[in-house]
Amino acid sequence: MSINVCVAGATGWVGADLSRAVHAADDLQLSGAVARGAAGKKLGDVLEVPGLDVEVCTTADEALSVACDVFVEFSKPDVAKANVLKALESGAHAVVGTSGLSDGDYDEIDRAARKAGLGVLAAGNFALTAVLLLKFATLAARYIPQYEVIDYASAAKPDAPSGTARELAYRLGQVRHSELVVPVDRTIGPKESRGAGLGGCQVHSVRLPGYVASAEVIFGQPDMQLSIRHDAGTGAQPYIDGTLLAIRKVGGLQGLVRGLDSVLD
C-alpha cells in the first residue's frame, strides 16, 4: 500500500526534487503540495513532470484537507512549526527538514506528537555526510570535553545558526556540555565574539557569499585538535535519499525523533 505524502515547499530547492522523487517511487503517492508562489497550478506543470496532477495549495491548512499519511516540511522557518502542528492535528506523521526551529519549538512538537500518537522525524540535514558528521561528532564528544561548532552558509541565509548546526549542538549537548576554561561572562571584550551558547557549546555562524552550507565541529586538547566537517554542494540531490528514508520510517515512530542517524541502525 502506498504512503500518501504532502510536501510543503514543493517547488523549492529541495522540495522540487523531492516531489519528483516521491512521484517516481512505487511505494509513495504525492497527495498534496504547498507552494505559495505556484498556488492554483498543477504541480506537474510547474516542475515539468507529466502526470503529476496534484494542485498546489497556498497553505498547509488547505493542502491537509486531503488526507495524507506523512507531511513533509521544507518551507520556511516562520511557518514550519505551525505547519507541523497542523499536520499532527490532521492525523499525519511529519518529516521536518526546515531549519530555524528552536529546541523549544521541538519540545512543543514532541508534546503534540505524543498526544496524537504520531511520529515526527526532524533532521537539520538529510545528506549522508551530514548524518555521519553528527554520528562521529557525538562519538568524539565522549572522549574530548572541549569543542565548538562553526556554521557556514550563503550571505542570503536568514536563519542562524542553521538547522544542521542547531542539531549538532543539541546532540553534542546530550553527550556532555563543552568545558570552557574562561566562561563567556568573563570574556574581556565583546561577549558576542565567543558565539552563541546553544545546547551546551559555543556556536559561530558565518554568512558570506561563496558558501552553500557547511557545518564543522572542532575538538581541542593540549597539543592536538580534531576537526569534523560537512560541506554541501550546490545541488539538492544529496538530501533526497535521506528524506525518502525518513518518509518510509516515520510511521513507526511515536513522538519527536531528532536526527536521521536515529533510524539508520
Secondary structure, DSSP 8 states (H G I E B T S, - for coil): --EEEEEETTTSTTHHHHHHHHHH-TTEEEEEEE-GGGTTSBHHHHHT-TT---BEESSHHHHTTS--SEEEE-S-HHHHHHHHHHHHHTT-EEEE--S---HHHHHHHHHHHHHHT-EEEE-S--SHHHHHHHHHHHHHHTT---EEEEEEE-TT--SSS-HHHHHHHHHHHHH-----SS-GGG-SS-GGGG-EEETTEEEEEEE-TT--EEEEEEEEETTEEEEEEEE--S-SHHHHHHHHHHHHHGGG--EEEE-GGGGT-
